[in-house]
Amino acid sequence: ARSVFETSARCLEQIPEQHRSTNDVGCLFANAYGQCDTTVKMLQTLAQAEPTSPAAFSLSVHNAIAGQFSIAHMLTGASATMAPGRDGLGGVFLEAAGLLEEQRCKYLLLCCFEAPIPDTLKPYDVNPPTPMAAAFLLRQPPAGQPLLNKQQDAGITLDMQRSIEQPVLYGSPFWRQVLEFAVHVDDCRRGEADKFTLSSGGITYAWQPS
């Protein structure tokens, strides 16, 4: 949780101060499979017929991180948490675009995070070896400019199209998609980026410099 809070707080600093404690700022937190570590520990406690901690239960709820961050920074705007699983980063950006499209906030803090998977689930391990977090700041586009299909923000355009020739059911792990996208954003800022694509569930998501 520390990496999530520190990364998100640094991103929040980029928002004009007069907007930070208002409904103008929304939050979306995403990781592939929710609070696996806390949940598994709680289930193990139950399996041993021992009483569970109310604090542990409250932190096992997936949207706990959004609530904690909003309270810590006095954010009163819309907030959500999602676990896209193998649907990947494209689905997260769709959710983010939906929050902005409803004009529930002018700025949206998007934080993607992941942590090592519990030992019990090691046979299904798709998580990174160490905790990671990456935060992105999205904002409402200028009046009259559509948000979906042509989202221009920080010099990046998001286009979506169905992959017909070579549909890919599942792409790379969520955490790897996030890191690759973060590198792509940095390349965009330096003018060195080309089209960046991710495929999942027969849909191709493509980002490219605008």
FENDA-V703504 format. One record per residue. RES is the residue in three letters. PSI is psi in whole degrees, 0 to 359 (NA if undefined). OMEGA is omega in radians with two decimals (999 if undefined). D_CENTER is the distance of its C-alpha to the mean C-alpha in Angstrom with 2 decimals. Layout:
# FENDA-V703504
res	psi	omega	d_center
RES	PSI	OMEGA	D_CENTER
RES	PSI	OMEGA	D_CENTER
This chain:
# FENDA-V703504
res	psi	omega	d_center
ALA	332	-3.11	13.86
ARG	316	-3.14	15.74
SER	325	3.11	13.50
VAL	313	-3.10	10.53
PHE	315	-3.10	13.16
GLU	317	-3.14	14.83
THR	316	-3.13	12.08
SER	322	-3.14	10.82
ALA	321	3.11	14.57
ARG	323	3.10	15.45
CYS	322	-3.14	13.12
LEU	330	-3.14	14.61
GLU	342	3.14	17.99
GLN	350	3.13	17.69
ILE	136	3.09	18.07
PRO	137	-2.99	21.79
GLU	326	-3.09	23.04
GLN	346	-3.13	24.61
HIS	347	-2.94	21.32
ARG	325	-3.08	19.43
SER	34	-3.13	21.16
THR	181	3.08	21.36
ASN	359	-3.11	19.72
ASP	342	-3.07	18.74
VAL	123	3.05	15.40
GLY	163	-3.12	12.58
CYS	139	3.03	9.39
LEU	120	3.11	6.21
PHE	140	-3.08	4.69
ALA	134	2.88	3.52
ASN	162	-2.88	6.21
ALA	316	-2.97	8.94
TYR	25	3.06	11.78
GLY	198	-3.07	11.45
GLN	67	-3.04	13.80
CYS	313	-3.02	16.16
ASP	311	-3.13	18.21
THR	319	-3.12	19.16
THR	315	3.14	19.89
VAL	317	3.12	22.06
LYS	320	-3.14	23.99
MET	320	3.12	24.70
LEU	323	3.09	25.92
GLN	322	3.09	28.09
THR	317	3.11	29.63
LEU	321	-3.13	30.45
ALA	334	3.12	31.95
GLN	11	3.11	34.27
ALA	35	3.09	35.37
GLU	153	3.13	34.26
PRO	142	3.13	32.90
THR	155	-3.14	29.18
SER	129	3.06	27.87
PRO	325	3.12	26.67
ALA	319	3.11	24.31
ALA	320	3.12	22.88
PHE	317	-3.12	22.51
SER	328	3.14	20.68
LEU	346	3.11	18.13
SER	343	3.10	17.79
VAL	134	-2.98	16.37
HIS	327	-3.09	12.66
ASN	11	3.13	12.28
ALA	321	-3.09	14.43
ILE	323	3.11	11.96
ALA	318	3.13	11.22
GLY	316	3.13	15.00
GLN	315	-3.11	15.96
PHE	318	-3.14	14.09
SER	319	3.13	15.42
ILE	316	-3.10	18.84
ALA	327	-3.08	18.98
HIS	12	3.07	18.41
MET	43	3.10	20.24
LEU	129	-3.10	17.62
THR	6	3.14	19.00
GLY	184	-3.13	16.82
ALA	142	3.07	14.65
SER	150	-3.12	11.80
ALA	158	3.06	9.87
THR	140	-3.13	8.02
MET	155	3.09	7.58
ALA	93	-3.05	8.57
PRO	348	-3.11	8.88
GLY	230	-3.12	11.37
ARG	2	3.05	13.09
ASP	338	2.92	12.08
GLY	192	-3.01	9.45
LEU	329	3.13	7.28
GLY	317	3.11	9.87
GLY	326	3.11	9.36
VAL	317	3.13	5.83
PHE	329	3.05	7.80
LEU	316	3.10	10.62
GLU	318	3.12	9.34
ALA	316	3.13	8.53
ALA	324	3.11	11.97
GLY	319	3.11	13.51
LEU	319	3.13	12.93
LEU	323	-3.11	14.44
GLU	326	3.12	17.06
GLU	358	3.12	18.36
GLN	37	3.08	18.99
ARG	348	3.12	17.80
CYS	154	3.09	16.65
LYS	329	3.13	17.56
TYR	145	3.09	14.58
LEU	121	3.05	10.90
LEU	117	3.14	8.93
LEU	116	3.13	5.25
CYS	122	3.08	4.42
CYS	129	-3.06	3.30
PHE	162	3.14	6.68
GLU	160	3.14	9.62
ALA	161	3.10	13.32
PRO	144	-3.10	16.61
ILE	148	3.12	17.57
PRO	153	-3.12	20.65
ASP	326	-3.13	24.04
THR	330	-3.08	24.79
LEU	13	-3.09	22.14
LYS	324	3.11	22.99
PRO	340	-3.13	24.64
TYR	23	-2.98	21.32
ASP	118	3.01	19.53
VAL	8	-3.08	16.60
ASN	163	-3.12	14.70
PRO	160	-3.14	15.30
PRO	339	3.12	18.55
THR	158	3.09	17.20
PRO	144	3.09	14.22
MET	154	3.09	11.66
ALA	142	3.08	8.93
ALA	132	-3.11	8.00
ALA	142	3.14	7.58
PHE	143	3.13	8.47
LEU	119	3.09	10.88
LEU	157	3.14	11.72
ARG	163	3.08	15.06
GLN	136	3.08	17.51
PRO	166	3.07	19.60
PRO	154	-3.12	23.36
ALA	134	3.10	25.44
GLY	352	3.14	26.29
GLN	126	-3.12	23.61
PRO	149	-3.10	21.56
LEU	315	-3.14	17.80
LEU	153	-3.14	17.23
ASN	326	3.09	18.85
LYS	67	3.12	19.68
GLN	114	3.14	16.92
GLN	115	-3.12	18.33
ASP	126	-3.12	16.52
ALA	34	3.08	17.32
GLY	19	-3.11	19.45
ILE	135	3.10	16.99
THR	135	3.08	17.67
LEU	119	3.04	15.61
ASP	148	3.10	18.10
MET	138	3.09	17.93
GLN	154	3.11	20.91
ARG	138	3.09	22.07
SER	113	-3.07	23.04
ILE	319	-3.05	26.68
GLU	312	-3.11	28.43
GLN	74	3.13	26.26
PRO	137	3.11	23.65
VAL	119	-3.09	21.32
LEU	312	3.14	20.47
TYR	135	3.13	17.79
GLY	202	-3.14	16.33
SER	164	3.14	15.45
PRO	150	-3.07	13.28
PHE	313	-3.08	9.49
TRP	326	3.12	9.75
ARG	322	3.08	12.46
GLN	318	-3.12	10.81
VAL	314	-3.13	8.27
LEU	319	3.12	11.50
GLU	321	3.13	13.55
PHE	321	3.11	11.59
ALA	320	3.08	11.81
VAL	321	3.14	15.46
HIS	318	3.12	15.88
VAL	317	3.12	14.86
ASP	320	3.10	17.37
ASP	323	3.11	19.88
CYS	316	-3.11	19.62
ARG	331	3.14	20.57
ARG	3	3.12	23.49
GLY	24	-3.09	24.55
GLU	9	-3.01	24.35
ALA	149	2.99	21.65
ASP	189	-3.13	22.47
LYS	137	3.14	20.66
PHE	126	-3.06	17.57
THR	150	3.01	16.99
LEU	139	-3.14	15.08
SER	137	3.10	16.88
SER	134	3.08	16.12
GLY	30	3.12	18.34
GLY	7	3.10	20.77
ILE	135	3.08	18.51
THR	126	3.06	18.02
TYR	130	-3.07	15.32
ALA	129	3.03	16.87
TRP	140	3.10	16.02
GLN	155	3.13	19.12
PRO	139	-3.13	20.70
SER	NA	999	22.10
